[in-house]
Amino acid sequence: MQNSNIVIPRRGFLGSIAAGAATIGLAGLSTAERLLADEKDSMASKYEAVLKKMKGRKHKQVFDAPMPNDSFPVIWSWAFLHTNNLTGTPDNEVGCVVVLRHDAIPFGMEDRLWAKYKFGELFHIKDKTTDAPSVRNVVTKIKPEDMPMLEMAMEKVQERGVVFGVCDLALTIYSSNVAKEMKMDAAEVKKEWVSGLLPGMVMLPSGVWAVNRAQENGFTYCFAG
């Protein structure tokens, strides 16, 4: 079960979105499509509840992360907290959401999935300790080589209130393409990827939707990828 040759170019990703676009509409839905719509609605409600909890915070920002970008989507969330602290704003007055979408979605998943599905190769993420495609998540439980400071790790900024969300649309499309290449069942691969999300991850109907809803709730926008 090798996937070293899996390549999902941008055109292929967009084509997969187009092929599944009919599942998004509400008119004339099949039972399966209705269940999918209900699932997306549940995701939307949970995410919007998270945003509303931050309503009264003084400074709020959403980081839009479509690419791994050398782990900066996570590092910049730390920087946002740190510099707010330096200028007199404590963590409990800061709202910070990081939207992991497109090629940044593996940051939201456990090491076992990185090893099994070779996320380092698929998403072009290197392990700085080996200079090879990573078979572990490089933003959580980090090593000194991964980031300038250990306090920048994902779980450390989560403890301080940063919320990370994962794009379900990207997760669905990538898992389906990987399943096809590895001759596996797409539904089972998607199920395994969802079960392997890290603690605290919020499922998002799509990353672009989540960025919009954050802005509608008063979050300023920062491109992180």
N, C-alpha and C positions, 0 to 999 in steps of 0.2 A: 504494500500500500504506500506507494511513493507519490509525492506531488511536487517534485523539484522542478518540473516543467510547466507547472500551472502558471498561466499568464492571463490576467484579466485586464486588457487595455481599456482606456477610457471609453472608446466607441462601443466595446462589448458591454461595459457597465451600463451605458446609456441605452443600448439596445435591450438589455434585460429589463430596465425600467419600463421602456415602451411596451415590451411584450406583456408585462404584468399590470399595465395601467388600468385595465378594465376592472381590476379588483378594488379600485379605490372608489369608483362611483357607487351610489346607493340605489339607483334605479334598476329594477330587474335583477337583483342579486340572487345568486343561488344560495343554498344553505351554507356551503363552505365560505362563500364570499361574505355572507352576513355575519358569520362567526368572526371572520377576519376584521370586518368593520367594527364589531363590538369590542374586539381585542384592542384595536387602535384607539377606540373611544376610551377604554379603560386606561391605556397608557397616557392619553392626553389628560384625563382627569387627575391622575396621580402626579404628573409633572406640573400641571397648573397649580395643584395644591402646594407643591414645594415652593413655587414662585410666590404664592400668596403669603406663605410663612415669612418671607423676607420683605414683605411690603413696607414695613416701617423702617427698614435699615437706611442709614445715611448715604452710603455709597454702594452702588450695585453695578456689576459688570458681567457680561456674558462673553466668554472666549469661544470663538468659532474655530474648530480644529478639524479641517478636512484631510490633513496630512500629518504624519508622525513628527516631522520637523525637528528631529534630533531631541525629542522629549520636551520641547519648549511649551507645548500646550499645558503641561503640568507645572513646569518651572515658572511660567509667567503667572499662574494662579498664586504660587508662593510669593512672587515678587509683588503682586497686587496687595496681598495681606501685609507683607513686610513693610512696604513703603507707606501704607495707610497707618500702620502702627507708629512708624517713625514720625509721621505728621499729626499724631494725636488721636487717631481713630482706632479703637480696639476692635478685635475680631467680631464681637457680637453686634457691631454697627456696620459690618461689611457684608454685602451679598455677592457671592461669586459662584457662577455656573460655568462649567466647561462642557461644550457639546462636542462629543467625539463622533465624527461622521466620516463617510467615505473611507479613505485609507488609514484613518486614525482609530478605527474601531477595535483593533486588537489590544490597545492599551486598557480596555475595559474587561479583559478576559484573563483567566488563570493560566499559570505556567504549563499545565498539562495539555492545554489546547495549543499553546505555542509549540510544544514539542511534537505533538501528534500531527498537526496540520502545517508545520513549518512556516509559521507566520512571518518569521524573519525573512525568509525567501520571498514569500508572497507579497509582503508589504514593504520590502526593502528596508528592513531595520537591522542594524548591526549590533552585535554584542561588543562593547568597547573593551572588554577583558580579553577577547579572542580575535577581534576584527573579522569575525565570520557572521553570517546571518544568525540572528539570535533565536534560540529555542526556549527562551524564558522572557517573561514580561520585564522590560528594562525600566519601568517607572514605578514598580512596587517592590518592596523588600530589596531595595537597591544595594549595589556594591559601591565602594568609594569611587570607582572609575565611571560609574553611570552618570552621576550628576555632581556639580560642584560641592553641594552640601547634602548630607543625609536627611536633613529636615525638609528637603524639597520633595521627598518621595510622596507618591499619591496618597497612601494611607495617612501620612503625617498631615497633609493639607486637608484631607477629609475630616480628620479629628478637629480641625480648626473651623470647620463649617463649609468648606468648598464642596459643591455638589457636581458630580460627573454623570452625564447622560450619554447613552449609546444609541445611535441611529438604527432603528429596527429595519428600515428599508434597505440600508446598506448591508446589515447583517444577513437579511434574507437573501439578497442577491448574491453576495459573496459566498455564503454557505451553499447555495444552490449550484453555483459554478464549480466550487471545489468538489462537491459531491459528484457532479458529472465527471470531472477529470479523474477522480479516485474510484469511480464506479461504485458509489455508495448511494443510499437513499437520502434524497434531499431533505425530507421532513425530519429524519433521524439526526442528520448533521446539524440542522438548524436547532433542533431540540437540545443537542449536546452543547452547542455554542451558548444558548440561552442559560442552560444549567451551569455553565462555566463562567458566568459573569461574576466579577468580583463583588464583595459585600458593598452595599451602598449604591451600586449602579442603578440609574433610573432608565428604564426603557422609554425611547422616544418614537413616536410614529415616524418621524423623519428628522434628520438633523436640521435641515433648512426650516422646517416648521417650528422646531424648538427655538431656534435663534429668533425667529419672528415673535413668538409668544413671549420670550424673555424681554425683548425690546418693548412690546406692548405693555409689559408690566414694569416699565421704568428702568430697565437695565441698559447701560450704554454698551456699545459694540466694540469688540477688539478682535481683529483677525489674528489667529494663533497658528495657522498652518500654511 
